[in-house]
Amino acid sequence: MSPKIKVGIVGCGGIARFAHAPNYMKIDEVDIVACADVDFNAAKSFAEEFKIPRYYSDYNEMFEKEEIDAASICTPNMFHKDPAIVAMKKGAHVLVEKPMAGNLRDALEMYEASKKTGRILIVGFQTRFRPDLNLIKKVFDSGELGDVYYSRAIALRRWGIPPGRTFISKSLAGAGPLFDIGCYAVDFVMYVTGFPKPEKAFGVVYTKFGRRPEMAAKGCWGKTWKPEEFEVEDNAFALIRFKKDLTMLLETSWASFISKDKFNLALLGTEGGAQLDPLEIYKDVNGVRMVVKPQDKIPFETDIYEMRIRAFIQSVKENRPLFSPAIEGLRVQAILEAVYKSALEGREVPVEWDF
């Protein structure tokens, strides 16, 4: 590896512009040497914006011609697998956007490719760097909550339907909010509780807003969409049962009649409980029921997207994943897949887990 870590970016859309390229550019020992997008003009525009020397419409050509040490995969969910595997086969370590893939089969192939090539594969859950989430994890690990038997994972929006086809087309996204933001909610619980083994999932999905012409015309974030192109769910709910005495209730939506957006985690244990937002710990102290809250605002010293990129580059240097390794992304994907399968089949289904 050269003194500078050479980075290639596949997919030159919004997340690459917002969360990847600008943060790579903050690291002195990193050079973004190339980018690729199926839309040649998008690749060219991206390269010009971030002063990237070479750009391609074919990521295969990019990995063939360039010496790349690390790659960001920022394509739509259903197109994570192929560029990630090509990158690893060409010797690059990979940071793939969440969720790991558009389906469990693809995620498993990516995981196997990582093992076979010896390349690092990290799934981009930047939420792992939230200081409040990590505080709850420390409380859980300390045993202070006792035997945690129930968890509630929430990723609900009042009105936040992504208008782009990469989100609302099933052939591009795989699913709607279940994969897009539900993956964060599932990862909240799994990360904090140490990835216990799930057994079965029962899920339901609804499309209540995205196909209504008046809602599509209203649009979101300044853009509209065609209701006939809306192919995914806009609400999803599930109950996941674990092998140990633990249950997860999952709630996720892009649109719902609630007071405001809610991204939260709640845990109930035999000796205490916890909630992420607002951060609170619930305990009995000398027989008195207590609510423990931070006296000071918990500082987010650095943007968590920047922390994610810096941790990925440090992982490349140390040749080991420092956060969110492929096996954990794969297991989040397994839960999401089981929920979606259950919803489509109308029955409880087992969660694949023995990878």
Secondary structure, DSSP 8 states (H G I E B T S, - for coil): --SSEEEEEE--SHHIIIIIHHHHTT-TTEEEEEEE-SSHHHHHHHHHHHT-SEEES-HHHHHHHS--SEEEE-S-GGGSHHHHHHHHHTT-EEEE-SSS-SSHHHHHHHHHHHHHHT--EEE--GGGG-HHHHHHHHHHHHTTT-SEEEEEEEEE-SB----SHHHH-HHHHSSSHHHHTHHHHHHHHHHHHT---EEEEEEEEE-SSTT-HHHHHH-BTTB---GGG--S-SEEEEEEEESSS-EEEEEEESB-SSSS-EEEEEEEESS-EEETTTTEEEEEETTEEEEE--SS-----S-HHHHHHHHHHHHHHHTS-SSSBHHHHHHHHHHHHHHHHHHHHTS-EE-----
